[in-house]
Each structure stands twice: as structure tokens, then as C-alpha cells.
């Protein structure tokens, strides 16, 4: 099996190189010979997929067969590892994750090459660019981080085991989601660069890649939130986001990708921002590669960096080469990217997109700056400094609040120009709702003047309400128009409205999801925690909850030993539930892991961690966190996913309305998109 | 200026003053609040990359000892700067969870805000410059290209009710 796997990755590299070289030569020869050469390159690209699939199957089979002659399997698996985690071993280490990256890219490439009839010339360019990226990753897999490298010396009887932090159900789906996002941005990047190189007319490349970009963005969103949920459930420190370099690496392309999804509408609608959009998608792809470099090279330390080695130089070289190609293509063809229209007013939909892009990019820059500042500091001052959560929170929270305000304002602005009167008319109800929310929250005990975090929290919730009311008022306004013309009720009208324009209303649902996430994040200002050593019958009170230790015990399973406590929970004296916080010791890797017991409601999470045993008394130490509103984050994420999926639903056929109503004129003309 | 508008402006100014006053008093607090604040400005140095008060390693000799040191320093009456300085001298500069506001470290704080201000300035300048100039003729086949019409009309549809 290892030999077959080694052969498969080598064969895939040969095919990839052929797809790149032959495809590139074919682009230079626009005749029948070039066409035939291009076709062979396309088929080589398709064959690359099957070769990489074969290599991945070899690695997974080796994991299932406990083939510890492979160094990768020895380091990331063991005999008693449950089967799903053996499968997940494919992406649990450096070498496997690079092979997995190649596999996903080959899959995207396969779909692209099979759909080449949409536009043969543009797809040929994109195919060659994807082949170039593919060759880079296959070079890594073959020569820098080979997953089929053999163990030296005597064959071990058992493996070293998978990192315990990765032995959690979400880890089976979180990395694939994240990688699907990272790798997926290669496709719009390839189309953008290809379109620039061939001076492709107009915005057709954007239309072709729109769904690719949204699918990719959706995967990256899922990857980020699944990672946050995993950190919350496994790491046991009571939080979901720590501004760790690995987390930052995933956030940066998400921010630029989000900016691209917005600004691209200006190019589609008005032929503007062509250069900007081109560089946004270049930057997004480069940040995906840069993120991988950050996490793989070891230049920054991270609790999430499960796989590090010296492949950083390869990534630096690839980043430099890609950037040089982008710059060269841009310099040569920039005259092709002239704007067709100009901005007419500062108070318009176009300018709201500009400001939205600015804020998203500043947020991205801030994250990048904070992540790299320790290196810069060491270079300039001779010593490292820590850039932790206090820095990122302090700098990014005001930026996020500005973004939330723009999210609320944007949909109310018309294209070209918005009158103050129409803005006032559309904005008055959402603004009143936000102010009313502030008054209610203060009346119910929120004290924004006691701490900066409380003030930010209040502002966040009020702005989230502003966004929510704006979104729903857009639905209601449009739904009323449809309902009036069709005789349906308002809800049916709103559903039909969303089906008539899935992209626009899907986008609004994503905005609503973002508002829910922000409400969830605002809750962190009021987190509480308490820690106590708890013997039989001991009690600990946190908020309205009282935890009573009924028992504590131990267990021994093939893969791990565990110890846990049984805690009866009452809320205001009433029995509520029983929680079982657990701590495991994984035998193969000789490492500890936490299994958090969490009772989650819309109001708050009661998050209980078994921290260990006091060696003097033999009693467990329990830490209880009370984290308000966390569930809103996960609900917001699901809403964002729902909105993204709606964006991808084909629109319903447009049946002309019987007669235009006055509301249509105001809603469409004034509010615009 | 009408009287009603003057009244609105005066009230807005009062509100702004009130907000400033709120910010000015944000730092006030008791010893528990100080412990919480300082504990979040320090990192555990065991290598876990966690804030001192969030380090959840049972038996972590560093965090427990550091918390005790922090409590002792607060009880001793040291001011915040003195407490943090003592930690830096003992554990090095990486013990602080964020860069200080001194020397080169100030750059860490200034650059993001500078980027925001510069970016805002550039956007406003671009918008104004665009407003003054007539739009250039589109390059290549441009907007009149019949091949692009279906896509243009699709974009048009997608941005209207």
C-alpha cells in the first residue's frame, strides 16, 4: 500500500506538470494543434484527480490497517483509535493535510474541467492556473512532506496515537470544511487571473464564479465556526475565540472574501471597482496560502498548530511567485480594468460598499498586523512581545461596531444617490427599535457606564437590533408589494419575494445571522466563573445555579482512562439536570484532554470543566463558567449558512406583476438593492 | 438657525459630554476588579498561550504562583504600573498580554487606527474625485457588448424588487 501511494502521488505530480506545461503552451497557440494540446492538458488535469484520490485511499487504508511501517500512520494513529478518527488521520498531520489539500484542489479542478464547455478559452486559462497551484502542493507532498515516508528501524507494535484534542466528533468535519474554504478560493482566483491575462471582456468571469465564491465562502464560514465550537467544547477554558494565530489565519481570507462578495456587486451592476475586485480576490487567495504558511512554518506559536515543520520556505517561495505573476498580469493588462461609471454621491449604495470594504480590509489588516507584530518586535527591539486578546479586542471591537452600523445602513441606501428624506423614512423605525432596546436593557439592569466591555456590549446589541429590524423591514416592504399583487398573505408574499431574488434576500438573511452572532459575542462581557474543590455533597453556586457533587469516579477504556464527576444542578432551588464533566488520559499519546459538560440555553451556558484532582485530598477540582448568550453565536452561524444556501438557489421565474404599485416605486427606487 | 435646531444641538453636546464623563470614570473599581483587570493583562508563562486568569491547567505551577504573586502585590498597595513592571522583570516582556504604550510598542496600537483613518481619507478623496470627473469610455468591448447583456440584466434583476 505505501508503495502504491508513493507511486500515485508521483504520478499525480507528473500529470499535474503536464497539465500546467501543455495547457500553458496550448494557450500560446490559438490553432488546431494548440486546441488538441489543450484537450490533452485538460484530460491530464482530470487524471490528476484520480491519481490523488488513489493516494488518499492508500493513506486511509493504511490507517485502517494499522500499517505502522508508515511514519505518518505511526505518528497519528494507534490500534485502539476509533474508526472515524482513523479516517480523520488523513488531515491530522502535516503530510496528510497537504495531501488532503491536493485532493480537494484536484476535486475542484475536476468539476471545473468537466464544465469547460461553458467557456472553453476562459476555462483553459483557469485550468492551467489551478494546475500550477496543484503542482506546488504535489511537489510538497512528494519532496518536502511525504505522507508515505517509511519508519526507520524496527516496526513498532502500536502507533503514538492521535492528538487527544483532535479526538472529538467535530474534528472529523471541521478541517475538511476549513480546507474546502481555503482551497475553494483557488477557483475564483484562477478565473480572475485568467480573465485578466486574456483580457476577458466584461464581468462574465464574475458570473461564472459567483456560485463557486459563495460555496467557498460558506465552507470557510462553517470551518471557522466549527473550529470555534470545537475550541469551546474541547479546550475547556470557557471561550471560543482566543485570537490565536491559527484562528487569525482563517479569519483573514474570510474578511477579504466577504469584502469581495460585496464589492463584486458594484462591478456587476455598474462596471465599477474592477481593479479593486481583481486585487481583492488575489489577496484572498494569497491570504489562504499565507495562513497555511503561518500555521505550518512555526514562525508564530499557536496552541492549534498541530503540524509544523520546515516547509515554510516552500510557501514563501510560492507566495512570492504567485504575487509576482499577479503583479505582472496586472501591469500588462491594467488598461483593461477601467471603470465604466463613477460614484455620484457619498450617500449611496456604492459608497456604502466602499466603506464596507474599507472596514473589512482594516479589520483584516489589524488581524495580520497583530499576528505578525511579535516577529516585527523581535526584529526591531530584539525581544518578542505578546499580542493577545486584549489587543485584538480593543482594536477590532470599534471596527466591528462600525461594520455592524454599515450592515444596517447599506440595504437602506439606493444605488447612485439617496435622498436624506428617504433615508430618514426608512431608517426611523430601525433606529427607534435600537434606542428602545438600549432603554429596555438599561431598565433591566445593564450598566454600560460601569465598564467599557458593558458599554461595547450594549452598543453591539443595539446595532444588532438595528440590523435585524432593517432586514425584516426590507422583507416586509417587498412582501407587501407581492402580497398586494397576488392576493397572498404577507408571509407567502415574503417567501415568494425571497424566491424571486434569492441572492439579495439570501444576503439579508446572512446579515441577520451576523447580527445574531454579534449578540452572542456581546454576552461575553458578562461571563462569570468559579472554581472549587468538590467532595461528596459539596456545593458551588454560580449565578442562579447550584452544583452539588453527587459522586466522582474513574473508568478505563481501550483508548483512554477517564475520571469524571457527577454533579446535580439546581436553578433557584429547583432540580434542573445532572452534568458529567470529564477528563481523559489518552494512553497512546500520554496526553490529557477535557470533555466539558455544558448546559446550553438561549439565555446562557452553564459550562462545567473537570480540571483534575487535588493530589493531597483526592477530590476533584471543578470550574464552572456562566457564559451568557453563547447559543446565539451558533444560531447565527446556522442562519448565515441558511442565507448562503438561499443565495445559491436558482431564482423563480419572474411573472410580471399585474400593475405597478406606488410602493414598488418607492421601495425599488429609494431603497434600491 | 431655528431655535429648535439649536436646542437639538445643545442636547447632542450634553449627551457627548455625558459619554465622555462615562469613559473618564471607567477605570474606577475595587481590589477584585483590579485583580481581574491585571490578571487579564498578563499571560500564563507555562507555554499554554492563555491569559493568566484563563489558564485552566490544573497543577500549572506557573499560573497558581503568578496569581498568588498578583494578589500579594495588590494587597501590598502597589499601583498597576509597579505590579506589571515587577512581572516583566521576573518573567520577561512576553508576560504582558498586549504591547505596552511605550517606545516602539506604541506602533502596534497606532498603526491599525492610522490605517482606518488613512483608508477613510482615501475613500472620501476617491469619492470626491470621481464626483468631479466624467466617466471614461469603457475599455475593450465594454458595456455595449451584446454578449454581456444577459449578465447585466441578471445583475439588474438581482438588485431590484
Interface residues (C-beta under 8 A of the other chain):
Chain A: X199 X201 X202 X203 X204 X207 X235 X236 X237 X238 X239 X242 X244 X265 X268 X269 X271 X301 X302 X303 X335 X336 X337 X338 X339 X340 X341 X342 X343 X344 X345 X346 X351 X354 X355 X358 X359 X361 X362 X365 X366 X369 X370 X373 X377 X380 X381 X383 X384 X385 X386 X387 X388 X389 X390 X391 X394 X395 X399 X415 X448 X449 X451 X452 X455 X478 X481 X497 X501 X503 X504 X594 X609 X611 X612 X613 X615 X621 X623 X651 X654 X664 X667 X668 X672 X673
Chain B: X22 X23 X25 X26 X40 X41 X43 X48 X49 X50 X51 X54 X55 X56 X58 X59 X92 X93 X94 X95 X96 X97 X98 X99 X100 X103 X104 X105 X108 X109 X111 X112 X113 X115 X116 X119 X120 X123 X124 X126 X127 X128 X130 X131 X133 X134 X135 X136 X138 X139 X140 X141 X142 X143 X145 X147 X148 X151 X152 X154 X155 X156 X157 X158 X159 X160 X161
